[in-house]
């Protein structure tokens, strides 16, 4: 199992756009075989930082999702939303291995 942790630097004046983007990706990750654990939006503290977590059964299945997302019409539209609104300034991606009881 592989968990992807995304840290976003967002435009705090475009929080509604980023929220729309996040809601789309929750649905799309699940559609393409992953399990999305949600977006975590600014509340207290930094107003320009958000996070997301999602899991795939393996790194190979994550890579298949990445390949599919480049041609899936709904994913392309979500990428375009971020580009058009410029709600994301930059992001970082980390790969984690979860530990459970």
RAGI-V335865 format. One record per helix or strand. SS is the DSSP state (H for helix, E for strand). FROM is the first residue (numbers start at 1). TO is the last residue. Records with the same first field share a line. If there is no record, write none. Layout:
# RAGI-V335865
SS->FROM-TO + FROM-TO
This chain:
# RAGI-V335865
E->2-10 + 35-40 + 49-56 + 88-96
H->12-31 + 59-69 + 73-85
